[in-house]
Amino acid sequence: MRAWPHGTIDDDIALAATHGSHLSAQDATANEAGLDYRVAMASDATGRTYT
């Protein structure tokens, strides 16, 4: 199986921060149901959720 370029949820959160999205890793989850994608769900400091 191919390794993801950003392997952990913390890496995903850090990548989002480089694009101006400051999300919390505390309640973040990842869904890898697809063969060629991963979806991360997290919220910011105000509680707004992002996918």
HELIX and SHEET records of a PDB file:
HELIX    1   1 ILE A    9  THR A   18  1                                  10    
SHEET    1   A 3 LEU A  23  ASN A  31  0                                        
SHEET    2   A 3 VAL A  39  ASP A  44 -1                                        
SHEET    3   A 3 THR A  49  TYR A  50 -1                                        
END                                                                             
